[in-house]
Amino acid sequence: MRPLDVKLCFLIISFSAAVAGQTIEDYFPPLSDDSTVYGLWPLITPLLNVSPECRTASIRYTNNITGMKEMTMFDSSGKLPVEGMFSDTIPLAVCDLVGESIPGFSCKESILAGVNLNIPLGSAFSYGDSATCIKAKGKHCLALVLPSLEDSSLVRSFETIAENKNVNLLAEFIQTDAVSRSILAANKDFFNAFANCSECQSLINKVNPSLSSAGSYAFMFWAFIQAQTGWPVGFGTCIPEECQYQDVGLNLNGFTQLQLFNAVEFDPMGYTSNSEYFCMDDQFKHEWTNLSFAIAVIFGILAVLILLGTLTDILLNLIMFGEAKSKQNDSFWTKVFCSFSLYSNWKAVMSTHAGGQDTLTCLHGMRFISMTWVVLGHSFIFTSVYSNVKNPILLGEIFAGKLGLAFEAVLIATPSVDSFFLLSGLLVGYLTFKELDKCEGKMPLVMFYVHRYVRLTIPVAFILGFVITFLPVLASKTNQFTYHVALQQAESCTQHGWSILLYLNNFFVGGNDCIGVTWYLCDDMIFFWISPVVIYPMWNNKRGQAVFYWFVWLAASTFPSVYQTWRFKFGVDGNYVEGADLQFLEVYAKTTTFYFAPWNRFQPYLIGILFGYILHTTRGKQVKISPKLNIICWQAAFLSAFSIVYGLYSEHERGKLTNLEYTLYNGFHRIGWSMSLGWVIFSCSKGYGGIVNDFLSWSFFLPLSRLSFMTYLIHTMVIIFNSSNFYATSMTLHWLLLVGFYLGHLIISIGIALVLTITIESPFIRLEKILLGGGKHSGAHKLPAKNIVK
């Protein structure tokens, strides 16, 4: 709204008030230091229960508005209702909405049974313009309907509102608003039924007659419903800089005489305060702690090494020739500096050379496609959660499986994680069996662990450092929500980063609040730690004994998910469904959740080790498979994988599955999925993959697969950062919009991952080989650091 629009707004209000026999001063009276009646001014700036400094500044602010002297601050405040808020509605059964929330009232036995309430799909949150507010020397704060639990009862709200002259004045004012009347027209049947509901009379009698008007009911039901089904009702308000964040809530709560606004701690984990979340001003200064300063120094050193390494590499490749170049290339320090060369690392990452004849080229395509699936699932979830969407009902339909069979790939995206556990286990097994043959079982176990830890941990540590030191600075240039999320992540990384670097984050409360996807790293590293206990006995025994030993491990890893699902009546992947036993939270979830627990995720890794064993024992040998058997195996693999992803569609059609069905699914779907992909890998590697192998082995996938680890580490930050920027702009949710966001998130994540790979991951992989002799001690340490996802 431009200043001219504000003036026009006041003229319209004045005209409406005149028609009603009143003046604009009845609603917005002139204020002075002696004023005790404020009208509706508290809806614009803090005046009630605030500090003297804030009250004086607010009175000055109101006089500027009425005098049309300075409208920038008022212009930058959010406005409710938002244009188009009531243009579309969706019907909801009144009794489904009310349920049994009102004591002594049975909706389904009343006249309201079968009556629909037409809920507006528009946004109930208007952010405003924080940048304009700050430029005008104001403070941009949020006023959100976040009621405390003890005051959230709708009946109690009615009782309190009935005696509140401020709200009655607001209700009277709302009746003159055409937008408010539009919801009345859309809900004529509801209001008629409510008025004729004998069981409802006791409620109506508790409400002040001036509040029983249809327009007032419309406003209250709109606010209540929006607060239940979408973003909280609220708005961004530009207030004088003398006011503090708590003044916003105190003022509005004093106005409504209800603890509705900003009445709860928004961040229960305590990473940030309400002050940091609810308000933004021009006083932001990054607080440099000893930790953040040290991290900044390390990043500075890295930048210097990259510059020196790139210049050295260019000097050697473009200036020196012949014997001089050869001598320089053999120098230890030359190798160290050139490890950080952007030029060499770019060439290595973008190379389409697949390696030796033992390379399993089909894994490149499988790794990248699985990564795109992970980003797809996260993009749909986080965009919906972190953006200000207008129509939450459609969001519910998407995640309730009501948009068709194709969307099961979004809802059931967790097999993409199992794909990476499978790939990790397969490569560990395949390369370790090969190394055991080479060293006759005397594998240097210490270096086996050191190489893996170093290669995975250094990139993770740099990402943690970036989140702690630089992410809040970038987010402070956006809006409150993005800034708040960045502060939460930074503080969580500061508190729990050590658990991530030790791969114990799944076992600590808040351990995954820093970078949520690091739960996978924890499980994968645990599996790597214990892999020699599985692999060595298989290598040291005959095939039959090796398979039996492996099967014992598989049975042991299947039992926990079967037992916990059956015992606690869980849904898919440990989700809570109706009838679930919440004692699980007391018995098991104090350590880790069902979904993150390594004992529930070990099956794909074990199956990967099995296929690594099979590929090792058949390495260099021709495996004969008849065309008929090959087709049967491919069909079985396809049907198994398809049923795991799309077979749960019936859950959305006929309702909740039985406890036995959930138990069988949770206990065995990872086995079926991993066996299916294991067959694809085996068949492709032995020449029976046909067009599938040609596609998965396409050289186009090779550079992309090298970027998968860094893409994994940063893609959720890209999604959340982008989505939370839409927090300030309401948008109508549609699945096509989510697809567009997904493609953008994927491309941006890959682009950032390319930069991080050539500046962080690749340099330290090369440096590790120079300093620790990578490539000489153990085959297992050759594992690409990209077998990670979700």
N, C-alpha and C positions, 0 to 999 in steps of 0.2 A: 504494500500500500504506500503510495507516494504521499508527500505532504498535502498536495491538492486533494487527494482522496480522503485524507483525514478531515480536512475542513468540510468537505462535502458530507462526510459521515456525521459530523456535529450538526450540520444544517438539517440532515434527515432526522436525527434524534430530536432536535428542537421542534421540527414540524410535527413529528409523531406525538411528542409530549403536549404540544399545543392542541392538537386534535382531541387528546384525552383530557383537556382542561387543565393541564399542568405545564410547567416550564422546565427547561433543561436543568435549572438550579435545584429542582426537587430531587433529581437523581445525582447531579454533580455540583453541589453547592460550593461557592467560593470559600476558601480555607484561609485561616490565619493561625497564629500561635495559640490563640485562645479557643479555637474551634473544638467542639465536643461531638458534633454531628458531621459525619464524613460522607454520607450517601453511599454511592458505589465507587468512590475513589479508591478504597482498599483493593479493588480488583485490578487496579493499574499500578499502584505503588504502595510500599509498606507504610502504614499509618497506625495500626493497632498493635499494642504490646511490643513496641520497638524502642530502640535507644533514642534519647533526645536528639542526637546528631542526625540519625536516620529520619526521624519525624520532621525535623526542621528542613532537611534537604528535600524530602518528599513534598512538603507543602510548597516549597519554592518551585518544585517540578510541576505540580498541578497548576500553579498560577501561570507558568510558562505555556502549558497546554491550552488553558482557557484564553490566554492572551495571544495565542498563535505565534509566540515568539520563537520557540525552539521545539520543533516537532520530530527531530531526528530520533531521539530516544523512544518516543511513543511509537514512531513508525517502525522501529526495529523490534518491538515486542510482538510475540505471536498472537494471532487473532483466532478466537473461537466464536462461532462456528467457522470452519474452513469452507471455502467455496467448493461446491459439489458434494459436500459431506452427506447430504440427504438425497442426492439424485438417484441413487440405487438402494434398494433394500433387499433383504433376504428373510423369508418367513421362518420363525422359530416358534415351536409350540410353547405356550406360556407355562404349562405344567412341567415341561422338560427343563425350562429355565429355573423355575422356582423350586421344584423338587419338594423336599420336606423341610426347607429352611425356616419356615414360619411355624412356630409351635402352635398346636391346636387348630391348624388349618390344613385340610386335605384338598389340594388343588384338583386332583382327578375326580373328586366327588362333587365339585362345585360347577357353577355355570361356566367357569373358565376352561373346563375340559374341552379340548378340540379347538380352542381359540388360538390364533397365531398372533405373535407380536412381530411386526415388520421392522427388523433391525437395520439401521442405516449402515452402509458399507464404508462410508467416508471415514477419514482419519479423525480420531479424538485427541490428537496431539498436534499442536502448532508451535514449531520451534522458534520462529522469528529469525532475526539476523544478528548473530553475535558479533560479527566483524563490524557492522555499522554501529552497534551499540558501544563497543569498546572505543571506536574512533570518536564517538561523541562524549567520551569521558564518563561513560556509564559502566555498569556492571551487569552482565547478562546472566541471569539465574533461572533455574527451572522451578516451576510450580507444578508438581505432579500429585495426582490423587493416589497416595500411598498410605491408606489408613492403617492405624494400629489395630491389632486383632480384636482388642476388647471393645472397640468402637465401630466395628465393621458391620454389625447387624443392621439390616435394612429397616426392620421394625423400630429399633432404637433410634435410627437416623430420622425416621418419620416423627417420632415423639419429640426429639430435640428440635428438629426444624420447625415444628408447629409453633414453638414459642419464640422463634428467632425473627425479630423484626427486620434484620438485615437481609435474610434470605427471602422474607416475604416481599421486601422491596425489589429484590432481584427478580422474583417470580412475576411480580406485577410488571416490571420492565420487559421481561421476556415475552409476555403476552402480546406486546406491540410488535414483536419481531416476526416477519413473514417466514423466516427459515424455521423458527421453532414451531410455527403453526403448520408447516408442511408435514412434520412428523405426526402431528395430531390427525391430519387428513388421512395419512397412510395407515393409522391405527384406530380408525373410527370404530371398527367392530370390537376391538379390545376394550376401549374406554366405555363403550355402551354396555358390554358384558360386565366390566368391573363395577360400573355404577349400579347394575341390577343384581349384583352378587350379594345375597343376604349374609353369607359367611364373611364377606369382606367389610361389612358395615362397622364392625368393631375396630377395624384398622382405619377406616375412613373417619370415624368419630374422633380418633386420636389426632387427626390432622386438622390444622387451622383451616377454617372455611376459605380464607383467601388463598390457601395453598392447594385447595382441592380443584382448582381450575384445570382444564385439560392441558393448557400450555405448560403449566408447572409440572404436572405429572409427566408430560412428554419429556421435559428437560431432565427430570430426576431419573426416569427409566432409561433415557439415552445415556446418561452418565454412568448409571449402574451397569448397564449391559456392556457398554464399551470397556469399562474397567474390568469386566469379567472375561470378555472374549477377544480383546485386542490390546493395543498399547494402553497404558494408563491414561485417563483423561488428564490433560494438563496443557501447559503452554510455557514458552520462554518469555520472560519479562525483563525489560531493561529498566533497572532501578538506579537511583543515585549511588555513586561510588562510596558515599558515607555509610550506606547500609551493608549489612552482612548477610550471609546466606541464611542464617537462622531467622532473620527478620522476615523473610518471605513466608516461611511456614507459620511463624507465630502470628503474622498479620492475617493471613487467610484463614487460619484455624480460629483466630479470634472473631473474624467476620462471620464464619459459618457456625461457630461454637461447637465444632466437631474436630476431632483429631484426624483430619483427612489429608492435609497437604504436608508432604515431606516429614511424616510422623514416624517413619521407621528408618533404621540404619540401612542404607542402600547396599553397603558392602559388608556382609556379616563376617567375612574372613578378616576384615580389618586391614586390608592392603592400602585402602585409601579412605579418607574421611569424607563426610557429606560435604564439607566445605570445598574440598578439591573436586568433587563431582558436580555439585549443583550450580556452581558459579564459575564464570570466567571473566577475567579483567586484564588490563594491560600490565599487571604487576608480576606476570609469570617470570620467574628466574630459575633456571635449572640449578638444582642443588648438587654441587660437585662433592661427593663423598670421596674418601680415600680409595674405595673400591672403583668407583666410576672413573676417577682420575687415572688409576693404574690401568684400567681397561683402555682408556683413551690413548695412553702412552703406548700400549701394546699395538693398538691399531695404527698409531703413527709409525712405529718401527716397521710394521708390516708394509705400510705404504712406501717407506724408504727402500725396503728390500725389493719390492716389486719394481720400483723405479730403477734401482741399480741393476737388478737382474735383467730387466728388459733392455736397458742401454748396453749392458755387457753382451747380451745375446745378439743384439743388432750389430754391435761392433765386430763380433766374431764372424757373423754370417755375411755381412755386407762389405767389410773392410779388409779383414785378414784372409790370406789365402795360403794354401799349401801347407808346408811343414810348420810354420808359425801358428797357424790355426789349429793344427793337430795337437801341438804341444799345449796350447792354451786350453783346449777342450779336455785334456787329461789332467789338468790342474784341479786339486781338491776344492779350492775356493771358487774356482770358475764354475765347477759343477754345483756348488752350494748356491751361488748367486743366480745362476741360470735356472735353478729350480723354480725361482719366482718370476721368470720371464713370461710376460703376457703373450709374447709372440710364440714361444715354444708350447706353452700350455694351451693356447688357442688351437694350434695345429694338432696337438695330441687329442684334445677333446672332440674336435670336428672331424677327425680322421674316420674314414669308413672302412679302414682295414680291420678285419675281424680277428686276426691272430693266427695261431697255428691250426693244424688239422683237428686237434682235440677240442677246439672251441665249440661250445654248444650255441650255435648262432641263433637258434629259435628263441633263446631266452631273452634276446634283446627286444624283440617285438612284444613278447609276453610281459616283460617288465614295464615297458612304456605304456602299453594298453592298460595294464593293471593300475598304473599310476593315474592315468586319465580317469579311471573309474573311481578311484579314491577321491580325486578332486571333485568329481561330479557329485558324489554323496555329500561331501562337506560343503560344497557350494550351495546346494539346495537347502541344507539345514541351517548353515550360518547366515546366509543371505536372508532367510525368513526370520531368524531370531534377532539379528542385529540391525535390521532395517526397519524403518517406520512404514509398515504396510497398511493399506487401507482396509483390505477385506480379509480378515483373519479366518473367516468361514471357509474360503477357498483353500487357505493354508491347511486347515483341518481336513479338507477333502483329499488334498494331495497325500498327506501322511496317514490318512485312513484307507488309502488304496482305492479311492473312488474314481480315479481318472483313467482306469483301464489297466490291462495286463502289462503294457510297456513300462509303466512307472514302477513295476516291481524291481527293476534294475536299480532304481534310486532308493527305494525303501529297503531292499535287501542287498546292500552294497558291501556288507561285511566279508563276503568271500574274497573280495579283492585283497583284504589283509591276509587271509589264509594263503593266497597265491604267493605272497612275498615270504611268508614263513616257509612255504614249500621250496621256493627258489633258494632261500638261504640255507636250509637244511641240505638240499641237493648239492649245492656247490661246496659246502663244508665237507659233506660226505665224500663226494667224488674226488676232490683234490686231496683230502686227508688219506683216503685209501691209496691213492696214487703215491703220496709221500711215504706212507708206511712201507709200501713195496720197495721204494727207492732206498730207504734207510734201514730196511729189514726190521722194522718195528721199533727202532730206537729214535723216535722223533723227539726233538728238543721241545719239551712241553712249555717251558717258560717263554721262549720266543713265540710259540704258537699263540699264547695269550697276549703277549706284549704287542705284537704286530696288529692284532685285531683291535685291541684297546686304543692304541695310538691313532690308527686310521679312522676310527669312528669318533673318538672323543674330541680331537682337535677341531673339526668343523662344528661340532655341537657347542664346544666352549666358545667359539667366536660368535655364534648366533646368540648364545646366552649373554655374552658381553654387549652385543649390539642392542639387545632388548633392554638391558639394565641401563645403558648409558645414553643411547641415541634415540630409541623409539619414542620416549615421552617428549623429547624436544620436537620431533617431527609432528607428533599428534597434537601438540599444543597449538599448532597453526590451523587446526580444523574446527572441531566442536567439542562440547563437553563429553559426549558419549565416547568418541574416539579417544579423547585424552584420558578419560577414566579407565577405559580398557587397557590403554598403554601403561598407565600408572599401576594398575593391578598386576599386569604381566611383569613389569619391572620389579615391583616389590616382591612378587612371588619368586622370581628368578633369584633375587638377592637372598631370600630366606631359604629356598629349597633347591637352588642350583647345584649345591654339593651332592644332593641325592641323585640328580640327573647324571652328573659326571661319574658317580659310582654305580649307576644303573640300579638304584634301589628306590626310585621315585614312586613306583606302584605300591609301596608298602608304607607310605607316609601320607597323612592327611594334608591335602594341598600340594602334594608332590608333582601333580600334573597340571597345576594352575598356570605355570609359567609358559610352557609350550605343550599344549595338551597331547599332541601326537607322540611325544617322547615315551608314552606308555609302551609303544611297540619296541623302542630301543631297549627298554628294560627287559622285556620278555625275550627278545632276540639275543641279547647278551647272556642272559641266564641260560638259554638253550645252548649257546656256544660254549659256555663254561663247562656244562655237563656232557657235551657231545662226545669227548673222548671216551667217556664211560660207556657210551652206546657203540661207538665206532670200533674201538680197539678189540673188544671180544668178537665182534662180527668178522673183523679181518683175521683174527687169530684162530678161528674155528672153521669147520667145514660148512658148506652152504646150508645144509639142513639145520644144523645147530645154530648158525648165524641167524637164519630166518626165525627160528623158534625163540631165540633170545630177543630179537627185535619185536616179535609179537607180544612177548610178556610186557615190554615197555609200552606198546600200543594199548594193551588192555588196561594197564595201570593208569595211563593218561586219559582213558575214556571214562573210567569210573567216577572221578569227581564231578564232571558235568552231568552225568546221568543221575548220580545220587542227589546233587544239590537241586536239580530241576524237579525231580520227583518229590523230594522231601519238602521243599519250600514252594512248590507249585508255581514255578516261574513260567514266563512266556519265552519267545524266541530270544536267544542270546542273553538270558537272564533278565529280560525286561519284566517289570511288574505288571501283572494282569489281575483282573478281579479274582479274589480268593487267594492271592499270594500270601505266604506267611512272612510277615515283616521281621520275624525273629532272626532272619538271615543277617540283618544289619547289626544285630548284637553278637551273633556267633561268628560270622565270617568277614563281614564288610569292614570291620575295624582294621583289617590288614589290607585288603584290596577287594575291588568289586568283582562280580562274576565275570564280567566282560574282559577285564584287564588281567585276571589271575593267570599266571603262567601255567598252572596245572590244568587249566581249562583250554589252553591254546597250543599245547605241545604236539597234538596229533599231526598237523600239516608238516611240522618240522621233522618229525620222525619218518613220515612217509617220504619226505625229501631225502633223508638219509638212506632209506631203502632204495629209492630209484638211483641215488648216487652209487650205491653198492652194485646195483644191477648194471648200470652203465660202465662201472669200473671193471666188473668181471667179464663184460662182453666187449671191452675196448679193443679195437683192432680186429674184432671177429665179425663175420657175417652172420646175421640172425635171419633165418628163413621164416617168413610168415606168409601163409597162403592168402590169396586175395579175399577169400570168403571170411577167414578169421580176422583179417585186417578190417574189413567192413563191419563185422560184428562188434569188434572192439571199439571202433570209432563211433558206432551208433550207441553203444552202451555208455561211452564216455560223454557223448553229447546229451543223451537223455538224462543221465545222472546229474550233470552240471545244470541242465535246464530246469529240472525238477527242483533242485536246491534253491535256485533263484526265483523261479516263477510258480513253484508248487504251492507256496503259501498264499496265493491269490484267493484260494477258497476260504482262508481265514477272514478275509474282508467280505466275502459273499455270504457265508453262513454264520459268521460270528466266531467267538473264541474257540480254539481247539481244546481237545481234552488234555488232561495232565499227561496221559500216556503218549499222545501225539507230540506234545512239546518235549517230553523226555527223549523220545526216539530222535526227534529232529536235532536237539541240542547235543545229544550224545554221538550222533553218527553223520551229521551233514558235512562236517569238516573232513571226515574220512572220505566220503563220496566225492567231494569237490577236489580234494588233493589227489585222489586216485585218477580222476578224470584228467586233470592237468598233467599228472605224471605220465599217463599214457601218451598224451600229445607230445610231450618232450621226448619220450623214448622212441615213439614212432617217427618223429621228425629226425632224430639223430641217427636212426638206422635206415633212413631212406624210404620210409613208408608214409611220409607226411604229405606228399604231393603238393597241391596248391597251397595248403595251409603252411607247410614248411617254407615254401617260396615267399609267402607273405610275411611270416614271422621273422624270417632271416633276411628280409629286405634291408639293404645297407642304410636306408634312410633312418631306420630305428636305432642304429648303433650310437650316433652322437646323442640322441635323445635319451637313450637308456643310461648313458654316462651322467646325465644330469638328474637322474631320478632321486638320488639321495638328498641333494640340496633342494630340489623341488618339494620333496617330502617335508623337509625341515621348515620351509618358509611359506608353503602354500596357504596354510590356515591364517597366518598373519596377513597375507595379501587379501584373503577373502574377508576377514573381520575388519581390516582397515578400510577396505572399499565399501563394504556394506554399512558400516557404522557411519560413514560419511553421508549416507542417505537417511540417516536418523533425523537430519534437519529438513528433509524434504519428503513429505508423504508420497507414496506411490501405490498404484493399484497393482496388486499381485496377480500375476498370470504365469502359467508354466512356460510360455514363450519368453517372457522377461527373465525368468530364472535360467533358461537355456542360454540366453544372451550373456547374462552375468557369468555363467559357468565358462563359456568360451573365452571371455575376457580374463577371468581369473586364471585359467589354464595357460594362456599365452603369456600373461604378465609374470606368472610364477616361473615359467620356463625361462623367460628372459632374465629375470633376476638370478635364477639358479645358474645360468650360464656365467654371469659375472662372478658369482660366489665360487663356482667350480674352478675357474681359471685363476682366481686370486687367493683362494683359501684351500680348497680340497686338493687340487692337483699339485700345487707347490709343496704341500706337506707330505703328500704321497711320495713325490720324488725325493724330498729331503730325508724321509724315513728310510728309503732304500739306500741312500748314501751313508747315513749315520749308523743305521742298525743292520745294514746288509740285507735289505729286503730282497727276496727272491732266492736266498741261499739256504735258509734254515728250515722253512716249512712251507709245504704247498698250501696249507689252509690259510696262511696269512695273505695269500694272493687274492682272497675274496674281494670283489669290488665292493666298495662301501655304498652300494646303491641298492642292496637287497632289502630295503626298508620301506614301509609304507603305513599309512593311516595312523 
